[in-house]
Amino acid sequence: MSTTNIFTPFTEEELMPKEEKLEVIKKGKQFSIGIPKETCLHERRTCITPDAVQVLVEHGHEIIVESGAGQGSFFTDLQYSESGAKITNDPKEAFGQDLILKVNPPTEAEIEYMKPNTYLVSALQINLRDKEYFLKLAEKKINAIAFEFIVDEYKQLALVRLVGEIAGTVSILYASELLALSNGLMLGGITGVRPTEVVILGAGIVGEFATKAAIGLGASVRVFDNSLSKLRRLHTLVDSRVPTSIIDPKELSKALRRADVVIGALPRLNMTPIVTEEMVSKMKKGSVIIDITIDNGKVIETSELTTMEEPYIIKHGVIHCGLPNLTSKMPRTTTKAISNFFLSYILNYDEEGGFENMLIRKNEMKQSLYMYKGRHTKKIICDRFGLTYHDINLLIF
């Protein structure tokens, strides 16, 4: 029997079957996290509670907290240091870490303290920003993530939803306070007394929680939105107890004339307000307007940005509140909610091998960035401020 020699460049050993090698995800290096003290808008919220600090420290992260950062939320420096954080009096040290967690965006002076390639996670509040802010960040080659753009695996704006739940409820509680102040009315329904009329513009998460809070207090509620699917969803959630309507100027004008409280909960980025000055001038004297989404575009033409020190202004005899950080009125609850989110957010990235790995693997992570290594990656921001747009998918693949 003749044997044919088959030529092969491999040795017999190389041709032997071997065990399969699976890819092992490399854990990202444990990074340092800076928690600076908030300096803008009389901000009282913070991103991380002492309990969350303890968990992160146990996972190998170094946490640097600027002294007094938790004061507004009633957390002391001692509580943070006992949880394993390092307390510093120097804002430069808090801003000099790999990841910076902040509620409000940093000021231009604070951007100077940051190292190149730092990850910044904060709110953006686009209506309060100017072109200079983005150029300063770009100079420092910052990777910037905005609360408003953070998307979860279900394509939901996770943090917007969380803060929106609190904002919706707080808007009704604060409106109740202002209504008592302006004309002595109680927001709610009492036997034998006509219930107060509440008009809510927007049937999203903020509108939903404002509606639930107003119904809970016994008010008569009416909701307007341009999305039928959102109105339908809200209708189902509140057992059809609330009349809903598409935004029709005639219907809206009628409802506003009767309203005691108006809640604006529709983001109107680069769009004209829905409620005109003429509509406001026909409203009852002493009624209350709260424009929650003012940092994302006005819903009411006459509303203006207000501060914690002077939370409202009066126009046409109507109280206008335009606090961009309304949830800061309940700082401890909001801090706990934001902290729960960021704890799972950071631990999730540890599991997957750090931020850089996540950027390559997860599309939703890419969507949350508005700047990558100093390049502007959100078209909506570039169009508004005249910046050069870079597609994130061409920068990371």
TIFI-781979 format. One record per residue (C-alpha): residue number from 0; x, y, z; chain. Coordinates in nm, 3 decimals, decimal comma, always signed. Layout:
<sites>
[site NUM; [X; Y; Z]; A]
...
</sites>
This chain:
<sites>
[site 0; [+0,000; +0,000; +0,000]; A]
[site 1; [+0,164; +0,323; -0,105]; A]
[site 2; [+0,164; +0,615; +0,129]; A]
[site 3; [+0,135; +0,960; -0,023]; A]
[site 4; [+0,324; +1,235; +0,153]; A]
[site 5; [+0,105; +1,543; +0,192]; A]
[site 6; [+0,309; +1,860; +0,227]; A]
[site 7; [+0,213; +2,080; +0,522]; A]
[site 8; [+0,395; +2,379; +0,671]; A]
[site 9; [+0,275; +2,277; +1,023]; A]
[site 10; [+0,442; +2,032; +1,259]; A]
[site 11; [+0,254; +1,732; +1,397]; A]
[site 12; [+0,234; +1,909; +1,734]; A]
[site 13; [+0,075; +2,219; +1,578]; A]
[site 14; [-0,191; +2,006; +1,407]; A]
[site 15; [-0,305; +1,848; +1,736]; A]
[site 16; [-0,644; +1,982; +1,863]; A]
[site 17; [-0,609; +2,232; +2,146]; A]
[site 18; [-0,851; +2,362; +2,407]; A]
[site 19; [-1,057; +2,664; +2,299]; A]
[site 20; [-0,941; +2,999; +2,432]; A]
[site 21; [-1,222; +3,231; +2,529]; A]
[site 22; [-1,185; +3,606; +2,535]; A]
[site 23; [-1,133; +3,734; +2,886]; A]
[site 24; [-1,263; +4,084; +2,946]; A]
[site 25; [-0,989; +4,289; +3,103]; A]
[site 26; [-1,109; +4,477; +3,407]; A]
[site 27; [-1,057; +4,849; +3,377]; A]
[site 28; [-0,818; +5,001; +3,623]; A]
[site 29; [-0,987; +5,128; +3,935]; A]
[site 30; [-1,018; +5,504; +3,885]; A]
[site 31; [-1,023; +5,799; +4,122]; A]
[site 32; [-1,350; +5,990; +4,151]; A]
[site 33; [-1,371; +6,359; +4,244]; A]
[site 34; [-1,684; +6,505; +4,407]; A]
[site 35; [-1,643; +6,887; +4,404]; A]
[site 36; [-1,860; +7,125; +4,603]; A]
[site 37; [-2,141; +7,284; +4,399]; A]
[site 38; [-2,094; +7,660; +4,351]; A]
[site 39; [-2,375; +7,759; +4,105]; A]
[site 40; [-2,751; +7,823; +4,137]; A]
[site 41; [-2,740; +7,778; +4,519]; A]
[site 42; [-2,723; +7,407; +4,441]; A]
[site 43; [-2,789; +7,174; +4,736]; A]
[site 44; [-2,786; +6,834; +4,564]; A]
[site 45; [-2,479; +6,613; +4,523]; A]
[site 46; [-2,414; +6,297; +4,318]; A]
[site 47; [-2,302; +6,045; +4,580]; A]
[site 48; [-2,412; +5,965; +4,937]; A]
[site 49; [-2,169; +5,836; +5,206]; A]
[site 50; [-2,327; +5,487; +5,174]; A]
[site 51; [-2,246; +5,478; +4,801]; A]
[site 52; [-1,891; +5,600; +4,875]; A]
[site 53; [-1,839; +5,303; +5,107]; A]
[site 54; [-1,939; +5,053; +4,833]; A]
[site 55; [-1,718; +5,222; +4,572]; A]
[site 56; [-1,418; +5,232; +4,809]; A]
[site 57; [-1,466; +4,859; +4,879]; A]
[site 58; [-1,448; +4,806; +4,499]; A]
[site 59; [-1,107; +4,972; +4,494]; A]
[site 60; [-1,195; +5,325; +4,385]; A]
[site 61; [-1,041; +5,630; +4,544]; A]
[site 62; [-1,301; +5,899; +4,624]; A]
[site 63; [-1,195; +6,260; +4,682]; A]
[site 64; [-1,473; +6,477; +4,828]; A]
[site 65; [-1,435; +6,852; +4,859]; A]
[site 66; [-1,515; +6,971; +5,211]; A]
[site 67; [-1,880; +7,080; +5,239]; A]
[site 68; [-1,989; +6,902; +4,917]; A]
[site 69; [-2,269; +6,717; +5,099]; A]
[site 70; [-2,373; +7,001; +5,328]; A]
[site 71; [-2,681; +7,105; +5,126]; A]
[site 72; [-2,812; +6,745; +5,136]; A]
[site 73; [-2,742; +6,719; +5,511]; A]
[site 74; [-2,441; +6,486; +5,476]; A]
[site 75; [-2,135; +6,582; +5,682]; A]
[site 76; [-1,764; +6,558; +5,591]; A]
[site 77; [-1,729; +6,316; +5,883]; A]
[site 78; [-1,987; +6,078; +5,730]; A]
[site 79; [-1,794; +6,083; +5,400]; A]
[site 80; [-1,455; +6,029; +5,563]; A]
[site 81; [-1,589; +5,743; +5,779]; A]
[site 82; [-1,715; +5,581; +5,456]; A]
[site 83; [-1,359; +5,586; +5,319]; A]
[site 84; [-1,349; +5,910; +5,116]; A]
[site 85; [-1,059; +6,150; +5,134]; A]
[site 86; [-1,175; +6,501; +5,230]; A]
[site 87; [-0,994; +6,794; +5,070]; A]
[site 88; [-1,025; +7,170; +5,113]; A]
[site 89; [-0,872; +7,229; +4,771]; A]
[site 90; [-1,118; +7,230; +4,476]; A]
[site 91; [-0,818; +7,171; +4,243]; A]
[site 92; [-0,767; +6,830; +4,402]; A]
[site 93; [-1,136; +6,734; +4,365]; A]
[site 94; [-1,126; +6,841; +3,997]; A]
[site 95; [-0,794; +6,668; +3,934]; A]
[site 96; [-0,932; +6,310; +3,936]; A]
[site 97; [-1,000; +6,061; +3,651]; A]
[site 98; [-1,379; +6,091; +3,683]; A]
[site 99; [-1,564; +6,398; +3,809]; A]
[site 100; [-1,923; +6,363; +3,930]; A]
[site 101; [-2,109; +6,693; +3,951]; A]
[site 102; [-2,470; +6,810; +3,944]; A]
[site 103; [-2,420; +7,145; +3,768]; A]
[site 104; [-2,166; +7,184; +3,486]; A]
[site 105; [-1,827; +7,325; +3,598]; A]
[site 106; [-1,760; +7,697; +3,567]; A]
[site 107; [-1,483; +7,823; +3,338]; A]
[site 108; [-1,250; +7,861; +3,639]; A]
[site 109; [-1,326; +7,502; +3,748]; A]
[site 110; [-1,255; +7,365; +3,397]; A]
[site 111; [-0,900; +7,502; +3,438]; A]
[site 112; [-0,845; +7,265; +3,734]; A]
[site 113; [-0,925; +6,954; +3,524]; A]
[site 114; [-0,665; +6,721; +3,373]; A]
[site 115; [-0,674; +6,638; +2,999]; A]
[site 116; [-0,877; +6,325; +2,912]; A]
[site 117; [-1,080; +6,344; +3,233]; A]
[site 118; [-1,433; +6,201; +3,230]; A]
[site 119; [-1,686; +6,464; +3,339]; A]
[site 120; [-2,039; +6,354; +3,428]; A]
[site 121; [-2,280; +6,641; +3,503]; A]
[site 122; [-2,605; +6,801; +3,392]; A]
[site 123; [-2,575; +7,019; +3,081]; A]
[site 124; [-2,871; +7,262; +3,115]; A]
[site 125; [-2,820; +7,370; +2,754]; A]
[site 126; [-3,020; +7,695; +2,787]; A]
[site 127; [-2,776; +7,820; +3,052]; A]
[site 128; [-2,459; +7,744; +2,851]; A]
[site 129; [-2,264; +7,954; +2,602]; A]
[site 130; [-2,018; +7,867; +2,326]; A]
[site 131; [-1,721; +7,953; +2,551]; A]
[site 132; [-1,807; +7,666; +2,788]; A]
[site 133; [-1,775; +7,405; +2,511]; A]
[site 134; [-1,456; +7,560; +2,373]; A]
[site 135; [-1,293; +7,557; +2,719]; A]
[site 136; [-1,381; +7,189; +2,765]; A]
[site 137; [-1,247; +7,110; +2,416]; A]
[site 138; [-0,915; +7,282; +2,500]; A]
[site 139; [-0,872; +7,040; +2,789]; A]
[site 140; [-0,959; +6,735; +2,569]; A]
[site 141; [-1,238; +6,638; +2,810]; A]
[site 142; [-1,473; +6,339; +2,771]; A]
[site 143; [-1,807; +6,488; +2,879]; A]
[site 144; [-2,126; +6,297; +2,959]; A]
[site 145; [-2,453; +6,483; +3,024]; A]
[site 146; [-2,730; +6,368; +3,262]; A]
[site 147; [-2,976; +6,460; +2,985]; A]
[site 148; [-2,821; +6,213; +2,738]; A]
[site 149; [-2,753; +5,909; +2,960]; A]
[site 150; [-2,942; +5,618; +2,803]; A]
[site 151; [-2,992; +5,271; +2,957]; A]
[site 152; [-3,007; +4,934; +2,779]; A]
[site 153; [-3,383; +4,985; +2,716]; A]
[site 154; [-3,311; +5,310; +2,524]; A]
[site 155; [-3,466; +5,511; +2,809]; A]
[site 156; [-3,319; +5,840; +2,934]; A]
[site 157; [-3,255; +5,685; +3,273]; A]
[site 158; [-3,140; +5,984; +3,478]; A]
[site 159; [-3,382; +6,230; +3,314]; A]
[site 160; [-3,663; +5,993; +3,410]; A]
[site 161; [-3,540; +5,959; +3,768]; A]
[site 162; [-3,504; +6,333; +3,830]; A]
[site 163; [-3,827; +6,394; +3,635]; A]
[site 164; [-4,024; +6,178; +3,880]; A]
[site 165; [-3,906; +6,397; +4,168]; A]
[site 166; [-3,948; +6,723; +3,970]; A]
[site 167; [-4,310; +6,641; +3,883]; A]
[site 168; [-4,404; +6,578; +4,245]; A]
[site 169; [-4,204; +6,875; +4,380]; A]
[site 170; [-4,365; +7,112; +4,126]; A]
[site 171; [-4,711; +7,045; +4,273]; A]
[site 172; [-4,590; +7,067; +4,634]; A]
[site 173; [-4,414; +7,398; +4,565]; A]
[site 174; [-4,711; +7,532; +4,364]; A]
[site 175; [-4,927; +7,454; +4,666]; A]
[site 176; [-4,693; +7,666; +4,882]; A]
[site 177; [-4,697; +7,957; +4,635]; A]
[site 178; [-5,075; +7,942; +4,592]; A]
[site 179; [-5,124; +7,974; +4,968]; A]
[site 180; [-4,883; +8,269; +4,962]; A]
[site 181; [-5,047; +8,451; +4,668]; A]
[site 182; [-5,416; +8,420; +4,745]; A]
[site 183; [-5,457; +8,190; +5,042]; A]
[site 184; [-5,594; +7,896; +4,842]; A]
[site 185; [-5,520; +7,540; +4,940]; A]
[site 186; [-5,424; +7,316; +4,649]; A]
[site 187; [-5,674; +7,032; +4,677]; A]
[site 188; [-6,036; +6,941; +4,723]; A]
[site 189; [-6,224; +7,000; +5,048]; A]
[site 190; [-6,587; +6,898; +5,108]; A]
[site 191; [-6,816; +7,176; +4,991]; A]
[site 192; [-6,533; +7,384; +4,840]; A]
[site 193; [-6,455; +7,398; +4,468]; A]
[site 194; [-6,128; +7,210; +4,400]; A]
[site 195; [-5,835; +7,408; +4,263]; A]
[site 196; [-5,779; +7,378; +3,887]; A]
[site 197; [-5,440; +7,252; +3,769]; A]
[site 198; [-5,328; +7,258; +3,403]; A]
[site 199; [-5,028; +7,043; +3,315]; A]
[site 200; [-4,850; +7,095; +2,982]; A]
[site 201; [-4,669; +6,772; +2,895]; A]
[site 202; [-4,767; +6,408; +2,948]; A]
[site 203; [-4,413; +6,270; +2,985]; A]
[site 204; [-4,257; +6,150; +3,311]; A]
[site 205; [-4,261; +6,497; +3,475]; A]
[site 206; [-4,623; +6,549; +3,368]; A]
[site 207; [-4,720; +6,202; +3,489]; A]
[site 208; [-4,583; +6,253; +3,840]; A]
[site 209; [-4,722; +6,608; +3,862]; A]
[site 210; [-5,064; +6,467; +3,764]; A]
[site 211; [-5,046; +6,191; +4,026]; A]
[site 212; [-4,943; +6,441; +4,298]; A]
[site 213; [-5,221; +6,687; +4,204]; A]
[site 214; [-5,487; +6,411; +4,195]; A]
[site 215; [-5,357; +6,287; +4,531]; A]
[site 216; [-5,418; +6,630; +4,680]; A]
[site 217; [-5,769; +6,637; +4,534]; A]
[site 218; [-5,720; +6,902; +4,266]; A]
[site 219; [-5,906; +6,906; +3,935]; A]
[site 220; [-5,642; +6,831; +3,668]; A]
[site 221; [-5,627; +6,881; +3,290]; A]
[site 222; [-5,331; +6,760; +3,080]; A]
[site 223; [-5,220; +6,890; +2,739]; A]
[site 224; [-4,962; +6,733; +2,506]; A]
[site 225; [-4,904; +6,704; +2,131]; A]
[site 226; [-4,837; +6,330; +2,151]; A]
[site 227; [-5,151; +6,114; +2,148]; A]
[site 228; [-4,955; +5,806; +2,259]; A]
[site 229; [-4,824; +5,990; +2,569]; A]
[site 230; [-5,175; +6,115; +2,651]; A]
[site 231; [-5,314; +5,763; +2,607]; A]
[site 232; [-5,044; +5,619; +2,834]; A]
[site 233; [-5,116; +5,880; +3,103]; A]
[site 234; [-5,491; +5,824; +3,071]; A]
[site 235; [-5,441; +5,452; +3,140]; A]
[site 236; [-5,204; +5,516; +3,433]; A]
[site 237; [-5,453; +5,739; +3,617]; A]
[site 238; [-5,760; +5,523; +3,540]; A]
[site 239; [-5,912; +5,782; +3,302]; A]
[site 240; [-5,967; +6,023; +3,590]; A]
[site 241; [-5,806; +6,315; +3,408]; A]
[site 242; [-5,932; +6,491; +3,094]; A]
[site 243; [-5,655; +6,513; +2,833]; A]
[site 244; [-5,626; +6,723; +2,520]; A]
[site 245; [-5,401; +6,788; +2,223]; A]
[site 246; [-5,251; +7,140; +2,237]; A]
[site 247; [-5,519; +7,344; +2,064]; A]
[site 248; [-5,477; +7,722; +2,134]; A]
[site 249; [-5,853; +7,774; +2,183]; A]
[site 250; [-5,892; +7,486; +2,430]; A]
[site 251; [-5,569; +7,582; +2,606]; A]
[site 252; [-5,673; +7,948; +2,645]; A]
[site 253; [-6,004; +7,839; +2,799]; A]
[site 254; [-5,830; +7,604; +3,045]; A]
[site 255; [-5,570; +7,867; +3,140]; A]
[site 256; [-5,835; +8,128; +3,222]; A]
[site 257; [-5,982; +7,889; +3,480]; A]
[site 258; [-5,647; +7,757; +3,609]; A]
[site 259; [-5,507; +7,824; +3,956]; A]
[site 260; [-5,181; +7,639; +3,880]; A]
[site 261; [-5,002; +7,580; +3,548]; A]
[site 262; [-4,712; +7,334; +3,527]; A]
[site 263; [-4,488; +7,355; +3,218]; A]
[site 264; [-4,330; +7,013; +3,161]; A]
[site 265; [-4,249; +7,008; +2,789]; A]
[site 266; [-3,888; +7,051; +2,671]; A]
[site 267; [-3,897; +7,318; +2,399]; A]
[site 268; [-3,538; +7,322; +2,277]; A]
[site 269; [-3,500; +7,579; +1,996]; A]
[site 270; [-3,883; +7,601; +1,973]; A]
[site 271; [-4,132; +7,880; +2,040]; A]
[site 272; [-4,321; +7,877; +2,375]; A]
[site 273; [-4,671; +7,726; +2,377]; A]
[site 274; [-4,834; +7,969; +2,623]; A]
[site 275; [-4,817; +8,325; +2,490]; A]
[site 276; [-4,799; +8,644; +2,695]; A]
[site 277; [-5,156; +8,726; +2,588]; A]
[site 278; [-5,280; +8,396; +2,736]; A]
[site 279; [-5,096; +8,472; +3,064]; A]
[site 280; [-5,246; +8,824; +3,083]; A]
[site 281; [-5,597; +8,669; +3,083]; A]
[site 282; [-5,520; +8,431; +3,370]; A]
[site 283; [-5,660; +8,481; +3,722]; A]
[site 284; [-5,461; +8,717; +3,946]; A]
[site 285; [-5,266; +8,526; +4,209]; A]
[site 286; [-5,246; +8,206; +4,002]; A]
[site 287; [-4,913; +8,019; +3,981]; A]
[site 288; [-4,696; +7,913; +3,685]; A]
[site 289; [-4,406; +7,671; +3,732]; A]
[site 290; [-4,193; +7,623; +3,418]; A]
[site 291; [-3,995; +7,309; +3,507]; A]
[site 292; [-3,814; +7,257; +3,178]; A]
[site 293; [-3,691; +7,618; +3,154]; A]
[site 294; [-3,327; +7,505; +3,127]; A]
[site 295; [-3,430; +7,313; +2,814]; A]
[site 296; [-3,652; +7,577; +2,651]; A]
[site 297; [-3,951; +7,785; +2,770]; A]
[site 298; [-4,305; +7,646; +2,765]; A]
[site 299; [-4,448; +7,980; +2,885]; A]
[site 300; [-4,341; +8,297; +2,702]; A]
[site 301; [-4,336; +8,514; +3,016]; A]
[site 302; [-4,132; +8,277; +3,235]; A]
[site 303; [-3,774; +8,366; +3,331]; A]
[site 304; [-3,491; +8,185; +3,504]; A]
[site 305; [-3,511; +8,234; +3,879]; A]
[site 306; [-3,281; +8,141; +4,168]; A]
[site 307; [-3,322; +7,969; +4,506]; A]
[site 308; [-3,277; +8,310; +4,673]; A]
[site 309; [-3,551; +8,470; +4,459]; A]
[site 310; [-3,752; +8,169; +4,337]; A]
[site 311; [-4,033; +8,359; +4,166]; A]
[site 312; [-4,126; +8,680; +3,982]; A]
[site 313; [-4,471; +8,834; +3,927]; A]
[site 314; [-4,596; +8,929; +3,578]; A]
[site 315; [-4,957; +9,026; +3,492]; A]
[site 316; [-5,044; +8,946; +3,856]; A]
[site 317; [-4,936; +8,583; +3,805]; A]
[site 318; [-4,655; +8,420; +4,006]; A]
[site 319; [-4,387; +8,273; +3,774]; A]
[site 320; [-4,132; +8,022; +3,906]; A]
[site 321; [-3,847; +7,931; +3,668]; A]
[site 322; [-3,607; +7,732; +3,884]; A]
[site 323; [-3,380; +7,521; +3,659]; A]
[site 324; [-3,297; +7,299; +3,958]; A]
[site 325; [-3,639; +7,264; +4,119]; A]
[site 326; [-3,553; +6,923; +4,272]; A]
[site 327; [-3,287; +7,103; +4,477]; A]
[site 328; [-3,578; +7,202; +4,704]; A]
[site 329; [-3,577; +6,838; +4,820]; A]
[site 330; [-3,199; +6,786; +4,815]; A]
[site 331; [-3,166; +6,476; +5,030]; A]
[site 332; [-3,426; +6,269; +4,842]; A]
[site 333; [-3,283; +6,380; +4,506]; A]
[site 334; [-2,924; +6,308; +4,616]; A]
[site 335; [-3,024; +5,956; +4,728]; A]
[site 336; [-3,198; +5,889; +4,395]; A]
[site 337; [-2,904; +6,022; +4,185]; A]
[site 338; [-2,654; +5,835; +4,406]; A]
[site 339; [-2,837; +5,502; +4,361]; A]
[site 340; [-2,818; +5,554; +3,986]; A]
[site 341; [-2,447; +5,640; +3,979]; A]
[site 342; [-2,352; +5,356; +4,211]; A]
[site 343; [-2,492; +5,095; +3,970]; A]
[site 344; [-2,363; +5,299; +3,670]; A]
[site 345; [-2,001; +5,295; +3,792]; A]
[site 346; [-2,007; +4,934; +3,918]; A]
[site 347; [-2,152; +4,825; +3,583]; A]
[site 348; [-1,856; +4,985; +3,405]; A]
[site 349; [-1,614; +4,808; +3,642]; A]
[site 350; [-1,768; +4,476; +3,539]; A]
[site 351; [-1,732; +4,555; +3,169]; A]
[site 352; [-1,373; +4,672; +3,194]; A]
[site 353; [-1,394; +5,048; +3,244]; A]
[site 354; [-1,522; +5,343; +3,043]; A]
[site 355; [-1,300; +5,296; +2,736]; A]
[site 356; [-1,413; +4,934; +2,690]; A]
[site 357; [-1,776; +5,037; +2,734]; A]
[site 358; [-1,742; +5,306; +2,468]; A]
[site 359; [-1,635; +5,043; +2,215]; A]
[site 360; [-1,893; +4,783; +2,324]; A]
[site 361; [-2,209; +4,977; +2,402]; A]
[site 362; [-2,386; +5,214; +2,169]; A]
[site 363; [-2,591; +5,371; +2,451]; A]
[site 364; [-2,265; +5,476; +2,621]; A]
[site 365; [-2,159; +5,658; +2,302]; A]
[site 366; [-2,495; +5,840; +2,289]; A]
[site 367; [-2,448; +5,985; +2,639]; A]
[site 368; [-2,128; +6,172; +2,537]; A]
[site 369; [-2,146; +6,527; +2,406]; A]
[site 370; [-1,767; +6,555; +2,389]; A]
[site 371; [-1,503; +6,289; +2,328]; A]
[site 372; [-1,138; +6,387; +2,382]; A]
[site 373; [-1,229; +6,748; +2,311]; A]
[site 374; [-1,438; +6,681; +1,999]; A]
[site 375; [-1,804; +6,786; +1,992]; A]
[site 376; [-2,019; +6,478; +1,929]; A]
[site 377; [-2,380; +6,601; +1,972]; A]
[site 378; [-2,535; +6,753; +1,660]; A]
[site 379; [-2,803; +6,941; +1,855]; A]
[site 380; [-2,533; +7,129; +2,051]; A]
[site 381; [-2,314; +7,193; +1,745]; A]
[site 382; [-2,608; +7,339; +1,550]; A]
[site 383; [-2,704; +7,565; +1,837]; A]
[site 384; [-2,357; +7,704; +1,916]; A]
[site 385; [-2,196; +7,686; +1,571]; A]
[site 386; [-1,940; +7,417; +1,661]; A]
[site 387; [-1,779; +7,154; +1,436]; A]
[site 388; [-1,970; +6,826; +1,463]; A]
[site 389; [-1,788; +6,490; +1,480]; A]
[site 390; [-1,979; +6,162; +1,449]; A]
[site 391; [-1,897; +5,958; +1,760]; A]
[site 392; [-1,918; +5,634; +1,557]; A]
[site 393; [-1,627; +5,750; +1,343]; A]
[site 394; [-1,418; +5,835; +1,649]; A]
[site 395; [-1,479; +5,508; +1,837]; A]
[site 396; [-1,526; +5,172; +1,664]; A]
</sites>
